[in-house]
Amino acid sequence: MKFRGLTKGRQAPAALALFLVIEASAVTFFLGDAISEFIEDAGAPHTVLEGLVALALVLGVVFGVWQLRVTLDRMQAQERALDTARGALAQVIEAQFAAWALTPAEHDVAVLALKGLDVAEIAEIRGAAQGTVRAQLSSIYAKAGVTGRAQFAAWFVEDLLHDGLRPKPGP
Amino acid sequence: MTQPDLPAGKGGAVAPPDPWDPLIRITHWGVALAIVANGLINKGGSVAHVWIGWGVMALFLTRLGWGIIGPAEARFSAFPPAPRAALRHIGELLRGRPREHRSHNPAGALMIYALWACLGTVIVTGLVMTGGKSPVTIAEEKAAVAAGDWSVLVQADAEDHAGTADTAERLSKEVHDVAANLMLILALIHVGGVAVESRALRRNLVRPMVTGRRNRGVDPRA
């Protein structure tokens, strides 16, 4: 479905987690090797270098884990905000439909039209003739006092866009 | 803590995450795979066994770190070991009305700590048995012996005659075997527990550990 776009970011943390696990495994192996070499001859220039590399790797993993946590928290917050926005928008739409006194059939057609489905698709979903859907749409537009689909959709988006259209303060 | 009974099959704000976060999922299945591989398929002290052992140690440490700084449901504080709560949960389960929990349920949490205790024991005793040598070192030594350089064996022999290392390693081997077998049995009970809980909640508890919800955000009417 085209609304997938909003939840597309799902794969990013999974990839980050996989990378982290691989990194953690590499660190464990490297650290094990470095420690056993350190026990054999501590103080050799070689072991000093290995110690530094090990430290860098460990810090990398810790930072990565923290980054993953932050990403997950942010995603959760976004999802919650999105759910709230969805719920709020749905409430606004329902209230307005009620105010326009749409019939139950018109209500369903209007929701589908708002979702961006065309006449043929709406007719197929509702198992109705395209002529019927067209008549229902005309009735909806008449009740809403709009000229067509674009204005009908804009009716609900307008308020949300208000802030975004303010001219940016110039330098 | 009192919370209202939720109707079965209906997850609310207190239900476990769906899906679990990716780090939990990867470490969970990684550890499960390693246990099957090392416990059932290649049991002996082969180099592969040691490689997998070190790999599972990395997964285990990662998960433990995640239990401290991970998201709320992954942290230890979300599923403290609480034997009495676990018993209560099992009681509810037997009556067919288990309560929902934000993270693992108390019985599941107890199982996790039991499995982790076994896993930690197996890892530590495994390290003692191999003298803490990394799989890379072991592979190199084996290659050296195969090439005719037996100095490694002589060194090991000398350590054996010292006595102390010998008893520690033999004791470790016993504990290693017992803990590994106990872990396999616990894993079986864990699988059974998930099956029973899934039935009682009328909800597939395995799927959130694999992947997320399906068809999320799509209106069923469309």
Interface residues (C-beta under 8 A of the other chain):
Chain A: M1 F3 R4 L6 T7 R10 P13 A14 L16 A17 L18 L20 V21 A24 S25 V27 T28 F29 G32 D33 I35 S36 V61 V62 V65 W66 L68 R69 L72 D73 Q76 R86 D108 V111 L112 K115 L117 I125
Chain B: D21 P22 L23 R25 I26 T27 G30 W54 G55 M57 A58 L59 L61 T62 G65 W66 I69 G70 P71 G132 K133 S134 P135 V136 T137 G212 R216 G217 V218 D219 R221 A222
